Amino acid sequence: MRTWRVLLLIVALWPWTAVAAPSRRAARRASPIHPLVNLRFAYWQYGFPGELKILTDAAREFAQQHEGVTVRIQPCQWDDADVLIRKWTREAGGGQYPPEVAAKYVPDMTIIRERWLEIHPEGLTALDGHITEAEQAQFLEAPLERARRDGKLLGLPWMIRGRALFYRQDLFQKANLEAPGSLGGLQATARRLADAPSVYGFGLPARLDDDGPETFLTYLWAHGGRLCDDKGRLNLTSPEATRALEYMVALVAEKGLTQPEALTWSQDDVERAFQLGRLAMVIGRSPLILTLDTRAPDLRYGVERLPSRSKAFAQIDVDYLAVMATTSQPELCARFLLLLLSDKYARRLSMVGGLPARKNLLRELLSSRDEKLKPFLDRLEKAHTVPCRNWEKLREAVNHALYLALSGREAPRDALRIAQEAAQAGRAPASEAETARPPPSEVPR
């Protein structure tokens, strides 16, 4: 009983940001009538200017359209997301407390990382019965299908981040170089522009248990490979996987070509180093455009599509809008999410680095003259994303191979074979002693 009281006290003190109910005149025009319905949205903040106003404006419009409905926005920090999502989905899927108690502190809606869709599916509402096939058809296929589990749609794509090659135009013009379109060209150009320790030719994030696996996927797809075979089984011993890891090892092995200690660098780290002018090139995410334009306005840079050894490709990662299973208003929640993803608000989201989730907005942006955004939009409809199944286990295997190869303990082919065999046998990738990280680099991050 005491635990229940504590939970209710937490709910009472939770600082939800209420969006004002519509005026009486607006309420009379609104339809249908929902007597005193409060929807709660836990929003993990990205730190982009104006992002919270997108939510509050949409909530205010939704309240005007639905008499008696109030949407409350709770700004939250991503550092707390993993713990809270686990707690909320555990309760939503049948946890420690009765549903009527859990519903008082679990929000109705939130944002879910794509990897969490696989970990916590039982705590989410399937949206198929609340969003029509015609409405689903308006979204890009790749990010939407990533949100399906066992045929159920568990989320709608919200923040789509693409990847492209960022390069310093001043260095390229001085050296009379063009942005490379191939992996061989990337390596040769990085070698030409490297002037370590002042400037490194290329930034390579391979931090263990962080961005390393996604970086490996970039080069695997650039070589025309796949992480899993047609039956969904891990396939680290393919020729394409070997060539991808050999390429990464070659970049790291040449002194000054990449920043030191690549195994300790995250994606955020290399993007920060590029912003500071310490890297000539980096594969960056689409929000980096806004960061550079606002925080490094004097930095002259260009953006080109991802270099490739075979055919051109696109790579994205996605955060999804989701409805918790504990909500008593799944239909209203689904309607609010669709409003958030309407063109009116999606255009504003694209201004802070989010790529379009709807087909019509993609066509609109492709026809624009924004040369920095176009490399992210090319092939977006068929973009690669992380594997849908068993991604956490696959990440462990890739981390294992990266550690063995980039630390020089094993040749790339052997590192991939060892990681594959360990994953198949269900063994832990490596001990804590084996994965101890080297001291921080002298390059500022």
C-alpha angles and dihedrals in degrees: 000000000000090000091054091051091051091051092050090049090053090052092050092052096041106120099231113175106230119212110218117257115246123269119266091256092051090043092056089055093046122097141231109025117234110180111227102331116169117196119192123207120191104205121194107213121231095193097242117142113259097008095122091051089060088061097044094046091051091047091051092050091048091052090052090052095047116047113221095017122119122185115205119200119207114193109215136178122249089227088070096042101090095052095044095044090052091050095046096046092046090056093041090054093051110290141164098306133055114266094251090057096042090050090062095065104023109088121235093233138016144153120274127198111231093247090054091061088072096041098047109027095133092064096056132082117241105238098200093096092049102041118054125230089247090055091047090051090064091069128082111266101230100055094037096051089049087068095059121104119182089344094308123120106228101174148006121238111259115158110028114184119193129194130230141155115275116196137178108250094199093059093043093051092047090053092040091238134145126219109274120245098187134057091242089052091049092054094045092047092049089052091052095049100041114115101163134225091017096046129008119207099233139004117232118186111200103149112162116250089006129061099341097096093049089050090052089051089055092059094038091056090042087059091049095253137133130219094220133036126236091280093053095254122143111262109186094147097067118122090245092054090049092050091047093054092042088055092052091048091050091053093051095042095061108081114238095008091100132016115277122268098017090183090070098048124097127200089258089054096055093044089052091049090051090050089054091051095248095120128055092204139009137171100239139179123253096255087063087080091066092043093053095044093051103033102029105030093158094056110104109212142156134205128221133174120271114288114243142188092211130014124346117270142175129225127202141169121205141205115203137214108232139182118224118235092235095065118113091205109055093150094053091045091052091050091051092050090052090051090052089052095046118117092259094064098026090063089055090048090053088058090064095048104279116134119224119274095191126073096227093053091049089055090048094052093045089059092052124094097239100128094183093055098045097076088061093050097050109108091353092140090064099031122154118248132179114286114281098224131059093350094157092056091043090052090054091054093048091047089052092052093045092051094050095046103037092045090054095242095120138014112257094254092050093044091055092046092050092048091047093051092046091051093049091049092047093238123152110263097235143332123261089253091054093051097045107138124234120245118285119280123252090236110101116244 
